[in-house]
Amino acid sequence: MAETQQTTLPVTVAELGERIRQSRAAFDAAVARLTPEQFL
């Protein structure tokens, strides 16, 4: 069972890292549009 799960991962480590990087970039862009008052 563990072997099946390991060989059928939906994404590779590189793809996962790229998705995380893109998600972080999008998150940072969204935060940059907010005003400091919205965090208080």
CNS distance restraints for C-alpha pairs under 8 A (distance, minus, plus):
assign (resid   1 and name CA) (resid   5 and name CA) 6.43 0.50 0.50
assign (resid   2 and name CA) (resid   6 and name CA) 6.15 0.50 0.50
assign (resid   3 and name CA) (resid   7 and name CA) 6.23 0.50 0.50
assign (resid   4 and name CA) (resid   8 and name CA) 6.20 0.50 0.50
assign (resid   5 and name CA) (resid   9 and name CA) 6.46 0.50 0.50
assign (resid  11 and name CA) (resid  15 and name CA) 5.88 0.50 0.50
assign (resid  11 and name CA) (resid  16 and name CA) 6.19 0.50 0.50
assign (resid  12 and name CA) (resid  16 and name CA) 6.13 0.50 0.50
assign (resid  13 and name CA) (resid  17 and name CA) 6.08 0.50 0.50
assign (resid  14 and name CA) (resid  18 and name CA) 6.22 0.50 0.50
assign (resid  15 and name CA) (resid  19 and name CA) 6.20 0.50 0.50
assign (resid  16 and name CA) (resid  20 and name CA) 6.22 0.50 0.50
assign (resid  17 and name CA) (resid  21 and name CA) 6.16 0.50 0.50
assign (resid  18 and name CA) (resid  22 and name CA) 6.16 0.50 0.50
assign (resid  19 and name CA) (resid  23 and name CA) 6.02 0.50 0.50
assign (resid  20 and name CA) (resid  24 and name CA) 6.06 0.50 0.50
assign (resid  21 and name CA) (resid  25 and name CA) 6.22 0.50 0.50
assign (resid  22 and name CA) (resid  26 and name CA) 6.22 0.50 0.50
assign (resid  23 and name CA) (resid  27 and name CA) 6.08 0.50 0.50
assign (resid  24 and name CA) (resid  28 and name CA) 6.04 0.50 0.50
assign (resid  25 and name CA) (resid  29 and name CA) 6.19 0.50 0.50
assign (resid  26 and name CA) (resid  30 and name CA) 6.26 0.50 0.50
assign (resid  27 and name CA) (resid  31 and name CA) 6.22 0.50 0.50
assign (resid  28 and name CA) (resid  32 and name CA) 6.12 0.50 0.50
assign (resid  29 and name CA) (resid  33 and name CA) 6.64 0.50 0.50
assign (resid  30 and name CA) (resid  34 and name CA) 6.85 0.50 0.50
assign (resid  34 and name CA) (resid  38 and name CA) 6.73 0.50 0.50
assign (resid  35 and name CA) (resid  39 and name CA) 7.66 0.50 0.50
assign (resid  36 and name CA) (resid  40 and name CA) 7.17 0.50 0.50
